[in-house]
């Protein structure tokens, strides 16, 4: 579901909504060596898919998908947050990974 191919990640944790009426996804991916950009691109593609799915379907879920974040944090993991209050959730995950 996250477009991650074999060999792209050393480890990952994810929680995704499998319901077609909700834009929800959290992922923390430890990229394999040299695969950080591939992981970012894969997670960005997931977010774009969520945005496209919800754009003309459910406005509130489209807004959530539009506010999604994908970024590499200082500890090296790629984090994707697609949920309500995504900025706060992202910052809290970043802090927890740094601890």
C-alpha positions as CSV (number, residue, x, y, z in Angstrom):
1,X,0.0,0.0,0.0
2,X,2.8,2.4,0.7
3,X,4.6,1.7,-2.6
4,X,7.7,0.4,-0.8
5,X,9.6,-2.2,-2.8
6,X,11.8,-4.9,-1.4
7,X,15.2,-3.6,-0.4
8,X,14.1,0.0,0.1
9,X,13.7,-0.2,3.9
10,X,15.7,-1.8,6.7
11,X,12.7,-1.5,9.0
12,X,9.3,0.3,9.2
13,X,6.2,0.7,11.2
14,X,2.9,1.9,9.6
15,X,-0.7,2.3,10.4
16,X,-3.1,2.9,7.5
17,X,-6.8,3.2,7.0
18,X,-8.1,0.6,4.7
19,X,-11.5,2.2,4.5
20,X,-12.1,4.3,1.4
21,X,-13.8,7.0,3.4
22,X,-10.9,8.1,5.5
23,X,-7.5,9.7,4.8
24,X,-5.3,8.3,7.5
25,X,-1.8,7.0,7.4
26,X,1.2,7.1,9.6
27,X,4.6,5.6,8.7
28,X,8.1,5.6,10.0
29,X,10.6,4.0,7.7
30,X,14.3,3.4,8.2
31,X,15.6,3.5,4.6
32,X,18.2,1.0,3.4
33,X,21.5,2.5,2.6
34,X,21.2,4.8,-0.4
35,X,17.4,4.5,-0.6
36,X,16.2,7.5,1.3
37,X,15.0,9.4,-1.7
38,X,13.3,6.3,-3.0
39,X,11.4,6.0,0.3
40,X,10.4,9.6,0.2
41,X,9.2,9.3,-3.3
42,X,7.1,6.2,-2.5
43,X,5.5,7.8,0.5
44,X,4.8,11.0,-1.5
45,X,3.1,8.9,-4.1
46,X,0.9,7.4,-1.4
47,X,-0.1,10.8,-0.2
48,X,-0.8,12.0,-3.7
49,X,-3.0,9.0,-4.2
50,X,-4.9,9.8,-1.1
51,X,-5.4,13.4,-2.2
52,X,-6.6,12.3,-5.7
53,X,-9.0,9.8,-4.2
54,X,-10.6,12.3,-1.9
55,X,-10.5,15.4,-4.0
56,X,-14.0,15.1,-5.4
57,X,-15.3,12.6,-2.8
58,X,-15.0,13.8,0.8
59,X,-13.9,17.3,1.3
60,X,-12.9,16.9,5.0
61,X,-10.7,13.9,4.1
62,X,-9.2,15.8,1.2
63,X,-8.2,18.6,3.5
64,X,-6.5,16.0,5.8
65,X,-4.7,14.4,2.8
66,X,-3.7,17.9,1.6
67,X,-2.0,18.7,4.9
68,X,0.0,15.4,5.0
69,X,3.7,15.6,5.6
70,X,6.5,13.4,4.3
71,X,10.0,14.3,5.5
72,X,13.3,12.8,6.6
73,X,14.0,13.5,10.3
74,X,17.5,14.2,11.7
75,X,17.7,10.6,13.0
76,X,17.5,9.4,9.4
77,X,14.0,7.9,9.3
78,X,11.4,9.0,6.7
79,X,8.2,9.9,8.4
80,X,4.8,10.2,6.7
81,X,1.9,11.7,8.6
82,X,-1.6,11.9,7.1
83,X,-4.1,12.6,9.8
84,X,-5.8,15.4,11.6
85,X,-3.4,17.9,13.2
86,X,-0.5,16.4,11.1
87,X,2.0,19.1,12.1
88,X,1.7,18.4,15.8
89,X,1.7,14.6,15.2
90,X,4.8,14.9,13.0
91,X,6.7,17.1,15.6
92,X,5.9,14.6,18.4
93,X,7.1,11.6,16.3
94,X,10.3,13.6,15.5
95,X,10.9,14.3,19.2
96,X,10.2,10.7,20.2
97,X,12.7,9.4,17.6
98,X,15.4,11.8,18.8
99,X,14.9,10.7,22.5
